[in-house]
Amino acid sequence: MAARRISHDQLLKEALTAFLPDFVTLFAPDQAALLDFSQVRFLDKELFTDLAAGDSREVDVLAEVSTRDGGPPRLILIHVEIQRERQEEFAQRMLRYFLMIRLRFPDHAILPLALVSYSTAQGIAVASATVVVAGFTTLVYNYIEISLPSLDPQVYLEAPQPLAVGLAPLMRVPRRGKRDRLYEECLRRLSALEQAGALDPARLFILHNLLRTYLDLTPAERHRLLRRLDEEGATIVKTTELTWADRTRLEGRTEGRTEGRTEGRTEGRTEGRTEGRAEGRTEGRAEAILVVLRDKFGAVPPDLTQRIRRATDPADLDALLLRAVHATTLADF
């Protein structure tokens, strides 16, 4: 499934850290309108002692921003927790985090949000934890709960915030047979962002990684997508898919090696995984070269196509890609 072998929580933490203003604007727009995101200070490495659990815990995302509601600026802490599975005690855990953050930062207001990966009735709603003593309610704590699987990706793909592209695959995914259409919409948006230079490569990689991790196409779906892009003449979009597929496979290979060493995985499994990723990376580079040549010069002779596809050395493929980009005629290539 995932191109990068890191945890679900870590992948989303990485995305929220890179796109926090997008996240708040997409899912808490009324609150976002009152916040100044020009300076964001992340405190996500702050540890808090969880007395109930008897250990120290790290909140998923904790960032400091200020208000911009016309009055004197006030410091706000945005607290986000990522929850993959439904747990009865989750609301109470959110409350404990709130109290611990409040003790650490008594002069800050706190905006709490939970990003959950299970379905809820409303999609975006106010959830709460209540403390009752002898029939008397002593405390009601509210937080904004965002259930991605309950949201319509089409609605959010129309939003201007780039993070919507990365989170759309975690939303209500279409049934088999239409998943490649959602993938294509996300891909076209990413291609446009890349062509416009709207995002740096690191943030583009995060979005591509989310797309390929959570909407991993079957071979048949991928073939259908690439054939459709060919028929529509969407060469730039196809090139984007092939080159970023190559990059995510390369990143996955590097992290897979590290993870394999850390966890002491067997040599055979490591070698098999490495060989598979290396082969996929080579194929991606070769196809990217052919896409560029076809776009510039039309049909590529079969012998040249075979020569490119037979190349296996990464340095040779990189050199061929550069030659394809700069060639003025097919003979020059």
QUIRA-V41742 format. One record per residue. RES is the residue in one small letter. PHI is phi in whole degrees, -180 to 180 (NA if undefined). BURIAL is b if it has 16 or more other ideal C-beta (glycine too) atoms within 10 Angstrom, else e. Layout:
BEGIN
RES,PHI,BURIAL
RES,PHI,BURIAL
END
This chain:
BEGIN
m,NA,e
a,-72,b
a,-72,b
r,-109,b
r,-91,b
i,-122,b
s,-68,e
h,-55,e
d,-61,e
q,-66,e
l,-63,b
l,-73,b
k,-59,b
e,-60,b
a,-68,b
l,-68,b
t,-66,b
a,-77,b
f,-131,b
l,-59,b
p,-57,b
d,-59,b
f,-61,b
v,-66,b
t,-66,b
l,-68,b
f,-113,b
a,-141,b
p,-63,e
d,-64,e
q,-73,e
a,-60,b
a,-64,e
l,-102,e
l,-113,b
d,-105,e
f,-96,b
s,-67,e
q,-135,e
v,-116,e
r,-115,e
f,-85,e
l,-123,b
d,-73,e
k,-99,e
e,-69,e
l,-99,e
f,-127,b
t,-80,e
d,-94,e
l,-64,e
a,-65,e
a,-87,e
g,77,e
d,-152,e
s,-98,e
r,-130,e
e,-116,e
v,-68,b
d,-70,b
v,-140,b
l,-141,b
a,-135,b
e,-105,e
v,-134,b
s,-121,b
t,-84,e
r,-143,e
d,-93,e
g,99,e
g,-91,e
p,-60,e
p,-57,e
r,-127,e
l,-80,e
i,-122,b
l,-106,b
i,-95,b
h,-112,b
v,-125,b
e,-114,b
i,-107,b
q,-129,b
r,-85,e
e,-117,e
r,-71,e
q,-137,e
e,-61,e
e,-88,e
f,-62,b
a,-61,b
q,-67,e
r,-67,b
m,-58,b
l,-64,b
r,-61,b
y,-60,b
f,-58,b
l,-65,e
m,-69,b
i,-65,b
r,-62,e
l,-66,e
r,-74,e
f,-128,b
p,-66,e
d,-93,e
h,-101,e
a,-84,e
i,-126,b
l,-108,b
p,-97,b
l,-137,b
a,-124,b
l,-105,b
v,-112,b
s,-106,b
y,-128,e
s,-75,e
t,-132,b
a,-68,e
q,-110,e
g,87,b
i,-121,b
a,-153,e
v,-91,e
a,-102,b
s,-149,e
a,-125,b
t,-119,e
v,-111,e
v,-122,e
v,-124,e
a,51,e
g,80,e
f,-109,e
t,-79,e
t,-92,e
l,-158,e
v,-125,e
y,-112,b
n,-112,e
y,-146,b
i,-87,b
e,-109,b
i,-113,b
s,-100,b
l,-61,b
p,-66,e
s,-94,b
l,-103,b
d,-87,e
p,-62,b
q,-62,e
v,-64,e
y,-82,b
l,-69,b
e,-83,e
a,-76,e
p,-76,e
q,-73,b
p,-60,b
l,-59,b
a,-57,b
v,-66,b
g,-72,b
l,-91,b
a,-55,b
p,-64,b
l,-90,b
m,-86,b
r,-67,b
v,-79,b
p,-62,e
r,-67,e
r,-54,e
g,104,e
k,-126,e
r,-62,b
d,-67,b
r,-69,e
l,-65,b
y,-58,b
e,-63,b
e,-60,e
c,-63,b
l,-63,b
r,-62,b
r,-65,b
l,-65,b
s,-63,b
a,-65,e
l,-63,b
e,-67,b
q,-64,e
a,-82,e
g,66,e
a,-75,e
l,-132,b
d,-75,e
p,-58,e
a,-65,e
r,-74,b
l,-61,b
f,-62,b
i,-58,b
l,-68,b
h,-62,b
n,-66,b
l,-61,b
l,-61,b
r,-75,b
t,-78,b
y,-100,b
l,-136,b
d,-75,e
l,-75,b
t,-73,e
p,-55,e
a,-66,e
e,-65,b
r,-66,e
h,-62,e
r,-63,b
l,-63,b
l,-66,b
r,-65,e
r,-65,e
l,-64,b
d,-63,e
e,-64,e
e,-87,e
g,70,e
a,-85,b
t,-65,e
i,-64,b
v,-65,b
k,-65,b
t,-61,b
t,-59,b
e,-63,b
l,-68,b
t,-71,b
w,-75,b
a,-61,b
d,-63,b
r,-67,b
t,-69,b
r,-65,b
l,-64,b
e,-62,b
g,-64,b
r,-64,b
t,-62,e
e,-70,e
g,-63,b
r,-63,b
t,-61,e
e,-63,b
g,-62,b
r,-67,e
t,-64,e
e,-90,e
g,67,e
r,-70,e
t,-68,e
e,-63,e
g,-63,e
r,-66,e
t,-64,e
e,-65,e
g,-63,e
r,-65,b
t,-65,e
e,-62,e
g,-63,e
r,-70,b
a,-64,e
e,-64,e
g,-64,b
r,-64,b
t,-64,b
e,-62,e
g,-63,b
r,-67,b
a,-61,b
e,-65,b
a,-63,b
i,-63,b
l,-66,b
v,-62,b
v,-63,b
l,-63,b
r,-65,b
d,-65,e
k,-87,e
f,-126,b
g,87,e
a,-62,e
v,-104,b
p,-54,e
p,-57,e
d,-65,e
l,-70,e
t,-59,b
q,-64,e
r,-64,e
i,-67,b
r,-71,e
r,-80,e
a,-66,b
t,-124,e
d,-77,e
p,-57,e
a,-65,e
d,-64,e
l,-67,b
d,-62,e
a,-65,e
l,-64,b
l,-63,b
l,-64,e
r,-64,e
a,-64,b
v,-66,e
h,-94,e
a,-65,e
t,-97,e
t,-141,e
l,-65,e
a,-66,e
d,-62,e
f,-68,b
END
